[in-house]
Amino acid sequence: MDYNVNGEGYYGEFGGAYIPEILYANVKNLRERYLSIMSEEGFRTEFDALLRDYVGRPSPLYYASRLSEKYGARIYLKREDLNHTGAHKINNTVGQILLARRMGKSRIIAETGAGQHGVAAATVCALKGMKCIVYMGETDIARQRLNVQKMEMLGAEVRPVTSGNRTLKDATNEAIRDWCCNPSDTHYIIGSTVGPHPYPDMVARFQSVISAEIQKQLLQQEGRQRPDYLIACVGGGSNAAGTFYHYLDDAAVSLVAVEAAGLGVESGHTAATIHLGKRGIIHGSRTFVMQDAHGQITEPYSVSAGLDYPGIGPMHANLAATGRARIVAVTDDDALRAAMELTRLEGIIPAVETAHALGALDKMEFRREDVVVLTLSGRGDKDMETYVEYFNRTRSDEN
Ligand SMILES: *Cc1c(COP(=O)(O)O)cnc(C)c1O
């Protein structure tokens, strides 16, 4: 079975490009050119050099010995948190800025939830001297001040979005609206493996450097390229797509995608899209969408601003529907506990999104010799307020 995208932009029954007429020319142009641009030698050379010297790749594959002891397996952490700007998002924005320039675009727009993608987009725009506008929900602006300040210092304009829940979905709607008004000079840098074809495939390819490195690093450190388990959190799905990419068709490798359960899958306050979603269309692609009986998209909730999205990338919808990946839902509480555990066992403060992937360890059964690679998608600096508030609260509950 082939779990990658087909020529029409579908992963099984998911994906495609459901877009307004006004964007046809743009999306068509991108679809026709992305693969050839990405395979040009000049592009590859520039992309690889920036990943190495600017982003700091390869990111280490770190054997976490105390975490391994705790869970009874050989656990490695793929350290995307050590990248420039603190998460995996920069791999994709570096790729897309180079692509935008080769397509003759002068203006960049982006959406952001937690602000990590906004910062990564603003960073590459500063690097290449391009105009950058970032759409961000007001709720997220309030909970992610530091990232807003970084984007502004980098020269981006942050436009507050006041529709809906004022989070990632709403910011994405506004970015798409902007693109409709400015189709000729603007490239829209989508931050995850979502949106109309070719975005999910393009973003997965830029992020696939993660699994290409895992193969090499595991061979060196374990004497084999293939782990028993790959674990990653999923918001839209880009760090998971990058982690799984070169292993998609290798059935010997178990893929585990972890989504945010919020207060609990059945609580009504959740972002467990794959558990609860029904087939529908969101932001240009057919996938699982959280919706009510009338097909209205329901508002997601998670403690993590990077995971509260009511859709899921089409690659992951297909991995779930076909049973290729196991989908685990982790609550706010379990994620925050797992963040504290990693901090105390390994001296690494993870992003609250990543903490969900860590929270899945506890829900799995390993054999001692199993090799597990968990992608540490980002660092926790941006989440310190969330952590401090949570641990103060739990401490006072105990007293
Ligand atoms: C944005 C983000 C995520 C979620 O996005 P994906 O596209 O699903 O990877 C996860 N972790 C971190 C640190 C992020 O910044």
The ligand as a Gaussian input file, in Angstrom:
#p B3LYP/6-31G(d) Opt

LIG

0 1
 C        3.125000      24.131000      15.527000
 C        3.680000      23.136000      16.421000
 C        3.162000      21.827000      16.484000
 C        1.958000      21.372000      15.713000
 O        2.067000      21.496000      14.335000
 P        2.279000      20.259000      13.372000
 O        2.127000      20.836000      12.014000
 O        1.246000      19.243000      13.681000
 O        3.644000      19.742000      13.610000
 C        3.779000      20.912000      17.318000
 N        4.844000      21.263000      18.082000
 C        5.362000      22.503000      18.059000
 C        6.524000      22.813000      18.923000
 C        4.803000      23.487000      17.239000
 O        5.328000      24.707000      17.216000

